[in-house]
Amino acid sequence: MKNILLIILLALLTINIYGQEKKFSFGLNGGTNLSIPYDKEVDLSPVNLDFEHNRFNKPNFGYFAEAEIQFQLSEKVITKWTIGYQFTQYKYESGPDNFTETGKLEMAGLCNSLSLDYLFTQNNIYIGVGLFHKYLLTAVENSELEGNWLTPGMLNDPNGQATDDPSIPLDIFYDHINEIKRHEFGLLIEAGKYFKLGDKIKLNSFLRYNQSLIQIYPDNFKMKHYSMYLSLGVGFVY
């Protein structure tokens, strides 16, 4: 009973502050992101075998959706907390002369951030810096192999039967959720502009850069992969 009364008291206090001084604001954002591989080229050449195997990673687009709470510390300084869903992916190509592999790595997770924004009140432009944390929910890799590098009977034809025909591509699926680190931490930089849609609602357009500070892949992947991505989004703040 005491806990319920305490929750009600805190809610009433929040409403009172919000109504009198409008220090709290709430918003919803969404948009696209561009994953930028840290390792543009990775050497996957097997030890003691006489051929080279390089993997070339390429940027690719994903998306995000998030909710945010803003607290105005002063006329020009705002602290902001966001939490939401984020999907990132990048493509790759690899292989020596006798086979090629093309695919993409897709990762999805819950991302939250805490940042401090400085607002230029004359034109409603802001810049901010902060920290982010991402909890990985899924990490899957889909690829297609073409070539004659596999031993006889290792390839699968479209009907699911074993075949020795190297012209038939092999579809491969990897689930990396137990290999990649589930928790990721890093820094963010954001710049944006508010557009007033009335007395209470603002449209927020922004560009955000996230830079991971930890290596999320294990050493045997031969990739450092400190994730980097640019996010372009729009949202409404009330």
Backbone torsions as a table, in degrees:
resi	resn	phi	psi	omega
1	MET	NA	-41.1	179.0
2	LYS	-63.7	-38.3	179.7
3	ASN	-65.5	-39.3	178.9
4	ILE	-63.9	-44.3	178.7
5	LEU	-62.9	-37.3	178.9
6	LEU	-65.5	-41.2	178.5
7	ILE	-63.5	-44.3	179.3
8	ILE	-62.1	-42.4	179.9
9	LEU	-62.7	-43.2	179.3
10	LEU	-66.1	-38.4	178.6
11	ALA	-64.5	-43.6	178.9
12	LEU	-64.6	-38.1	178.4
13	LEU	-64.9	-41.7	178.6
14	THR	-63.3	-45.3	178.6
15	ILE	-61.4	-39.9	-180.0
16	ASN	-64.4	-43.9	178.2
17	ILE	-64.9	-44.2	-179.0
18	TYR	-61.6	-41.2	-177.2
19	GLY	-72.7	-36.6	-174.7
20	GLN	-82.9	-44.3	-171.2
21	GLU	-115.7	-10.4	-180.0
22	LYS	51.4	47.4	179.1
23	LYS	-83.1	-26.6	179.6
24	PHE	-95.1	138.4	173.0
25	SER	-134.5	151.7	-177.5
26	PHE	-126.4	144.4	-176.8
27	GLY	-148.9	164.6	174.7
28	LEU	-129.7	131.9	-177.9
29	ASN	-127.7	155.9	174.4
30	GLY	-160.7	160.2	179.4
31	GLY	168.9	-160.1	-178.1
32	THR	-115.4	157.3	175.4
33	ASN	-133.1	153.9	179.1
34	LEU	-117.8	110.7	178.1
35	SER	-77.1	132.1	-178.3
36	ILE	-117.4	106.2	-178.7
37	PRO	-61.2	133.0	176.9
38	TYR	-67.2	-40.4	179.6
39	ASP	-100.2	103.2	179.8
40	LYS	-71.5	-31.1	179.6
41	GLU	-139.8	133.4	-178.4
42	VAL	-126.5	134.1	178.7
43	ASP	-88.7	111.2	179.2
44	LEU	-107.9	20.4	-176.8
45	SER	-62.3	127.6	178.4
46	PRO	-64.3	148.3	178.0
47	VAL	-71.7	138.5	176.1
48	ASN	67.1	16.3	175.1
49	LEU	-118.0	141.3	-170.8
50	ASP	-91.0	61.7	168.3
51	PHE	-159.3	154.5	-179.2
52	GLU	-96.7	144.1	178.9
53	HIS	-138.1	103.2	-179.2
54	ASN	-110.8	144.6	179.2
55	ARG	-116.9	128.0	-177.9
56	PHE	-110.8	115.5	-178.4
57	ASN	-92.5	140.5	-176.1
58	LYS	-128.1	148.0	177.2
59	PRO	-64.9	155.8	176.9
60	ASN	-156.3	162.8	-173.6
61	PHE	-95.7	148.7	173.1
62	GLY	-136.2	-153.4	-179.0
63	TYR	-155.0	167.7	178.1
64	PHE	-152.7	158.0	173.6
65	ALA	-146.0	136.7	-173.9
66	GLU	-152.8	159.5	171.6
67	ALA	-112.7	151.5	-178.9
68	GLU	-139.5	152.8	173.3
69	ILE	-125.1	128.4	178.1
70	GLN	-111.2	143.2	173.8
71	PHE	-129.5	122.0	-176.0
72	GLN	-85.5	110.4	179.6
73	LEU	-77.7	-34.4	177.1
74	SER	-154.7	-172.7	-178.8
75	GLU	-61.6	-31.5	-174.1
76	LYS	-117.3	-4.0	-176.2
77	VAL	-119.7	127.3	-178.4
78	ILE	-130.6	133.8	170.8
79	THR	-101.7	142.7	-171.1
80	LYS	-137.8	134.7	176.2
81	TRP	-121.0	130.8	179.5
82	THR	-125.8	150.6	173.7
83	ILE	-146.4	137.0	-177.8
84	GLY	-175.0	-171.4	-177.8
85	TYR	-104.4	137.6	-177.9
86	GLN	-135.5	131.9	177.7
87	PHE	-120.9	123.1	179.5
88	THR	-127.3	153.6	178.4
89	GLN	-159.1	155.0	170.1
90	TYR	-144.8	155.6	-178.3
91	LYS	-98.1	162.9	175.9
92	TYR	-151.7	158.9	172.5
93	GLU	-134.4	141.9	-179.4
94	SER	-154.9	170.5	174.7
95	GLY	125.4	151.0	172.2
96	PRO	-80.7	-162.2	-174.3
97	ASP	-68.5	-31.0	-172.0
98	ASN	-90.1	-5.0	173.2
99	PHE	-158.1	159.9	176.9
100	THR	-133.3	148.7	176.0
101	GLU	-128.6	127.2	175.4
102	THR	-123.7	141.7	-178.4
103	GLY	-172.8	-169.4	177.9
104	LYS	-151.7	148.6	177.1
105	LEU	-106.9	124.9	-178.1
106	GLU	-116.8	130.8	179.4
107	MET	-133.2	136.8	179.1
108	ALA	-131.5	146.4	-178.9
109	GLY	-168.1	174.9	175.6
110	LEU	-94.0	126.4	-176.1
111	CYS	-122.3	133.3	173.4
112	ASN	-132.7	151.6	-176.2
113	SER	-143.4	155.9	174.9
114	LEU	-131.6	122.1	-174.7
115	SER	-137.7	165.2	177.9
116	LEU	-123.6	122.3	-175.6
117	ASP	-110.5	142.5	172.7
118	TYR	-110.3	125.2	-174.2
119	LEU	-104.8	125.9	171.6
120	PHE	-87.2	100.7	-167.3
121	THR	-66.2	-24.6	-176.9
122	GLN	-67.1	-35.5	-178.2
123	ASN	-123.2	6.8	177.5
124	ASN	60.0	28.8	173.5
125	ILE	-94.7	141.8	179.8
126	TYR	-135.2	155.9	171.4
127	ILE	-130.1	146.4	-177.8
128	GLY	-147.7	157.4	175.7
129	VAL	-134.2	152.9	-179.5
130	GLY	-174.0	-167.8	179.8
131	LEU	-120.6	150.6	175.7
132	PHE	-134.5	155.7	176.1
133	HIS	-133.5	135.9	179.3
134	LYS	-127.4	130.5	175.1
135	TYR	-106.5	118.8	-174.0
136	LEU	-76.6	128.1	177.8
137	LEU	-100.6	-42.4	179.2
138	THR	-139.1	149.4	175.6
139	ALA	-150.6	98.2	-176.3
140	VAL	-124.0	151.4	-179.5
141	GLU	-129.0	126.5	176.9
142	ASN	-117.4	131.1	-179.3
143	SER	-144.7	165.0	178.8
144	GLU	-131.8	127.5	180.0
145	LEU	-104.7	136.9	175.3
146	GLU	-134.0	128.8	179.9
147	GLY	145.3	-176.9	-175.2
148	ASN	-115.7	33.2	-176.8
149	TRP	-83.6	-20.1	-178.5
150	LEU	-80.1	154.3	177.9
151	THR	-74.0	158.1	-178.2
152	PRO	-54.4	139.2	178.4
153	GLY	84.4	0.5	-177.1
154	MET	-90.2	-22.6	-179.0
155	LEU	-84.8	154.4	178.0
156	ASN	-116.8	133.9	177.2
157	ASP	-84.7	173.3	-176.9
158	PRO	-59.8	-21.1	179.4
159	ASN	-91.4	5.8	176.7
160	GLY	84.7	11.7	-179.5
161	GLN	-99.1	147.4	177.7
162	ALA	-66.3	143.9	-178.0
163	THR	-148.4	155.9	176.0
164	ASP	-104.2	7.5	-176.6
165	ASP	-81.8	110.4	-177.3
166	PRO	-72.2	-9.6	-179.9
167	SER	-76.8	-14.4	179.3
168	ILE	-87.7	120.9	-177.6
169	PRO	-69.4	154.7	179.1
170	LEU	-111.9	122.1	177.0
171	ASP	-89.6	130.4	-176.3
172	ILE	-125.0	139.1	178.4
173	PHE	-125.1	128.9	177.1
174	TYR	-120.5	137.2	172.0
175	ASP	-110.1	111.1	-173.8
176	HIS	-101.2	12.1	-171.3
177	ILE	-61.8	-28.4	-179.6
178	ASN	-93.0	0.2	-179.4
179	GLU	-108.3	-37.1	179.7
180	ILE	-84.9	144.9	179.7
181	LYS	-62.9	136.3	-176.7
182	ARG	-78.5	-27.6	-177.6
183	HIS	-108.5	131.9	-179.7
184	GLU	-131.5	136.8	-179.3
185	PHE	-127.1	150.5	178.6
186	GLY	-173.3	-170.7	-178.5
187	LEU	-109.3	154.8	175.3
188	LEU	-136.1	149.1	173.1
189	ILE	-128.5	135.4	-175.5
190	GLU	-138.7	143.7	174.3
191	ALA	-137.8	140.3	-177.5
192	GLY	-161.7	-177.0	-178.9
193	LYS	-145.5	137.9	176.5
194	TYR	-97.2	139.3	174.1
195	PHE	-121.7	121.8	-178.9
196	LYS	-73.0	128.7	176.1
197	LEU	-108.1	5.5	-178.5
198	GLY	162.7	-165.0	-178.9
199	ASP	-72.1	-27.4	-172.1
200	LYS	-119.8	-21.5	-173.2
201	ILE	-110.2	137.3	177.2
202	LYS	-126.5	143.8	171.3
203	LEU	-93.3	130.9	-177.8
204	ASN	-115.9	119.3	173.0
205	SER	-113.3	136.0	-172.2
206	PHE	-151.7	159.8	173.0
207	LEU	-125.1	127.2	-174.3
208	ARG	-127.9	139.3	176.7
209	TYR	-118.6	125.7	177.6
210	ASN	-111.8	133.5	178.9
211	GLN	-128.6	114.0	178.3
212	SER	-70.1	148.3	179.8
213	LEU	-109.4	-0.3	-179.0
214	ILE	-126.6	156.0	176.9
215	GLN	-86.7	118.6	-174.5
216	ILE	-91.8	-16.4	179.1
217	TYR	-93.1	147.0	172.7
218	PRO	-70.9	165.3	-174.4
219	ASP	-62.4	-32.7	-175.6
220	ASN	-71.1	-8.9	176.2
221	PHE	-79.4	-13.2	-178.4
222	LYS	57.1	31.1	178.7
223	MET	-134.9	133.9	175.5
224	LYS	-77.7	-48.0	174.5
225	HIS	45.4	61.5	164.5
226	TYR	-80.2	105.4	-168.2
227	SER	-64.5	142.1	177.1
228	MET	-136.1	136.4	175.6
229	TYR	-155.9	147.8	175.1
230	LEU	-101.8	134.8	178.9
231	SER	-119.5	132.1	175.4
232	LEU	-116.5	120.4	-173.4
233	GLY	-144.2	167.6	174.3
234	VAL	-135.2	155.5	180.0
235	GLY	-162.7	172.2	177.5
236	PHE	-118.7	133.0	179.8
237	VAL	-117.3	130.2	179.0
238	TYR	-114.7	NA	NA
